[in-house]
Amino acid sequence: PVGAIFVNEPYCSDPQSVDHALRHFDYASKENRKIFVFGGMRGQLISPQTDYRRIGKALAKSNVRHLLLVGQKPFKPLIEEIERHSTETEILAFEGYEETFSYLQQHLRGQDLIIFKGESKLPLDQLT
């Protein structure tokens, strides 16, 4: 849609990289719906429960309207934190990015701000 803003933040190996990506939402206006597409963290994590819980808190604090989780990562602690701290966030889960892109094509609006964060850079041309 015309007016939607896409931010492709490749590579995620720790909660700090998610914090950095979420700073893009600081520039959102009240008209922007904040959408975060998250494919999880890359590599062998030392304490995935703690890391995903911390990311959940950061997402809740950022007032994300829609969280789209992609893949089979250990998202449960993240989901629990968001549900505990943010009743406004809608959480959806998808098997892969193709399914996620299909959903976005049907539901995006102008003025949406969408941040993609995952294991690698995504080919956003699939959305057009």
C-alpha positions, 0 to 999 in steps of 0.5 A: 500500500502507498504510504507503508514503510518497510524496514528490513533489519537483517541478522538477529543474534541477541536481544540488543539487536532487537532493541536497535531495530525497535528504535525505528518505532520512535519515529512513528506517528500516531497514525502509524500501526507498528508491525514487527515481523520476527523470525527469531534469533540466530545461532546457539543461544546460551539462555534462550528463555531469558533472551526471548523474555527480554525481547518480549518486554521490549516489544511490549514497551514499544507498543507494537500493534501486531507481532508476526512470529515466523518459524519454529523458534522458542517464542513461548517466553516472548509471547508470555511477556507480551500477553502480561504487559501489552493487551493491545498487541495482536500476536500471529504465528506463521510457518514461513515468510511466504505465508507471512508475506501473503498475510501482509499483502492482504492486511497492510494499510497506508501509514503502517510501519513494518520492521522485519527482524530475523536470521537474515535479510529478507527479499521484500520484493515478494510483498509487491 
